[in-house]
Amino acid sequence: MSKSYDVIVIGSGIAGLSFALKVAEAGKRVAIITKKNSAESNTNYAQGGIAAVTSQTDDVEMHVADTLDAGDGLCDEAAVREILNDGAASIEELAYRGVAFTQLKDGSVSLGKEGGHSKRRILHVKDVTGKAIEEALLHGIATSDAIDTYEHHFAVELITAAKRGLDGADRVLGLYALDTNTGNVETFQSDVVLLATGGIGQVYQYTTNPFIATGDGIAMAYRAGVEVRNMEFIQFHPTAFYSRDSDRFLISEAVRGEGGILRNLAGEAFMERYDSRKDLAPRDIVARAIDSEMKQSGARHVWLDTRHIPVKKLHDHFPNIYDYCMQQGIALEKDMIPVVPAAHYLCGGVKTNLSGETSLPGLYACGEVACTGLHGANRLASNSLLEAVVMANRGASAVMDYMNRSDVHCVKLPEWVDGDVQDSDERVVLLHNWDEVKRTMWDYVGIVRTTKRLERARTRIQNLDREITDYYWNFKVDESLLELRNMILVAALVVDCALQRKESRGLQYTLDYPDKLDMLVDSKVRI
């Protein structure tokens, strides 16, 4: 029997939780579907902070200029200006919900500075900003009688009017979700679904993202015929802690904002050779510089030097990073940190307008899963949390208008049917394909690309897609199968978009087309 709600939210990061609270406060019944525990999200791992103009020495136009510069000509300037203008109000709302941003001794808010910013405008809670926001929002969710949370439920597929063969314009009707505890697929019915599923970092061998970041929302939207764009713009965070395994603990850009210096293995501060802003250049420039230094020397990492920063400042500003490094045998006041780039953030995604609406009526998206035009070809540091909360608020308002229209109504949905399938006895196929897609993307679709590498990646991913499609239709679905299916699809979308872009711009750097085109274009993929 299907479960029916006014609104269904897929994902439990800052975007999904903010949206759910706003809609519930407007009197709607909301279901939050999350494939792990509610607190497990990209938001929870965000260290640096949230960028917004809250100081009298700053103004929105400066923030706009910095964002446009980082976006390398591909930002939607109207979207940038509108989202950033809503910044201060969104900060006030987070504070109202219980986020205690770090303050200075005089009671004013502590503002950090990160690469690409011309002013100190990063509000933070020490170096665990995302965790603090997540906890505050989850407290609000727990005290709401209008919100039901379904943990360990994996959203499998959107149900649309076109898929049901209904006449008239296509629209969303609900979705199927796998209860990973029972193995049963349940039907959820709603005229409004919000995708807030985060990014795609797990398609790469090395990433700062948690294991949940497998591109599920983008894959579902694409299979439903929704427009997806600019998937080639993968931001590699310049400074992740180097280790011999695939885990990559994030060393916040704020460390460089407070004076951290990148050095090669010879001890040379090398960033001045690549950009006049040195260690505070935008992330794409810093990541390529590190990649170049490593390739020139054959080194496995470079160093981040914090030894000249007062130890009390390191303790006060970066307690989480300090403790992690200590656990790895690195004392920040006397040792340098081994760092390497790692896949971090997707600047493209499901295309939306400034109300969070996608090309499919009733389907909304916000957060990293969405492409609003704010980030362009490269995200300015700490703009992501801001975009998530601003677009969640805007999307909630748009949803109320959509639901008040007379032409929106529910229809009876069919239950999921497994058919004549069995439990898999070939799990090794999943493990092998999981490893292959991640290695393929890292080796061929990384920081520096060529057409030949991209074509090789496309051939390998097409083979993986054929294997996993056959597997999907012949065995019962489970979480690992569904994640791998989504990962292979979004990997293909990244390669497709990268091959379309015959230039180097922002995060897309290709040796075959090192220059920028005069004409600005978005890469698009659509069924």
C-alpha positions, 0 to 999 in steps of 0.5 A: 500500500502506498504512502501519501504526502503533500511533499517528498524530500529526497536527502537530508543535508542543509537543502533538504532539511531547510526545505522540509522545515519551511514547507511543514511550517506552512502546514504541509505533510512532508516525508524525508527519504534518506538512504542512511542515517539523517545526519549522514550528508555532504553538509555534515562534512563541510568544514570551512563555512558559509559565505555571505555579506554581513560586514559593513566593510563588505558589500554584495557587489564585491561578493558578486564580482568574486563569484563571477571571477571564480565562475570563469565567465559561465555564471548566470549573473542574474542568478548570482545577484539574486542568490547572494542578495538573499544571503544575509536573511538566510544567515539570520534564519540559520541563527534563529534555528540554533546555529551558533556561529563563532564569535570574536571576544567583542561579540561580533561574528568571526569572519574567515577568508578563503580562496577567491574572496576579496573580503573576510565573509565566511561565517563558520562554527570553528571548522565543523560548520556543516555539522553544526548546521545539520544538528540545528536543522535535525533538531527542528525536524525532530520537533515537527509533527508534520514531518516523517523521516524514513531512514535507510530508504533508497529512492529508486525511481521517480514515477511520472505521468508520462511513465504511467501513460496519462494524457496531458502534460508530464508531471511527477506523481511520486517515487519508489523507494527501497527499504534497505532493512527489509529489502522491500520496495515501497511506493510514495505518492506526492505531487511534489518531490524535491531532489536534495541528494548532494553530489557525485564524488564517489564516482572518483577513486579519491574524494572528500565526499562521504560514501552516500555521494553517488549521484542518485538524484541526478540519475533519477532526474535524467532517467525521467527526461529532465534536463541536466547540464554542465556535468564536466565541471568537477571541483577538485579540492586542492588540499585533502590529507594524503594517505595510502588508502582511498580516504581523503580527509578534507583540510579546509581552504580556511587554513590557507585563508589564515596563512597556510602556505603550499610547498613542494617536496623541495620546500619551495612555496610554489603558488606565486609561479601560477597566480598573483593571489598565490595560495588564495587563488581560486580552487581550480588554479590551485588544484592544477598547480598542485597537479603540475608540481606533483607530475614534474617531480613525481611526488605523491603529495605536496606540503601545506605549511602551518608551522608559522601560525600561532598554535593557539590560533590553530587550536581555536580555529581548526580543532577538528583538523588539528585533532585529525592530524595529531591522530596521523602523527602530524603536529601542525605547529611543527610538522607540515601536512601532506596534501593532494587534490581530491574530487570535492564538488559538482558545479553542474547538475539538474537544471533549475530556475531560481524557484528550484523548478526543474523541467518536469512539473512538480519536481524541484531540486536544490543544493549540489544536485542542482545547477542554478547558474551560481557557480558557473565553471568553478564554485567560489569557496563556501558559496555552496551552503549559502546556495542550498539554504537560499534555494531551499527557501525559494523552492518552498515558496514556489511549491506552495504556489504550485500546490494551490493550482487547481490542475494538480491532483493525485492519481492511483499509483501501481505498486512495485513488482519484482517480477521473475528475478532472484537474489544475486549470486554474482556479487563480485560483478558489482565490486569489480565494476564499482572499482573500475568506474572510480579508477576510470574517472580518476585516470581519464576524467581528472584535473587535466584531460585530453580528448583521447582520455575522455574517449577511452573513459566513454568506451569503458563506461559504456561497457560497464553500463551494458553489464549493470543494465543486464544485472539490474533487470535480472536480479532483485535490487539492493542498495549497492546495485542501485548506487552502482547503476546511478554512478555509471550513469552520472559518470557517462554524463560527465564524460559526455559534457566534457567531450562537448566542451572544446575549450579550457574553462574553469574546472574543465582543463583539456590539453587539446583545447587550452584556450577559451572560446569567445562564445559562452555555452552550457553543455547539455544532456537530455534523454 
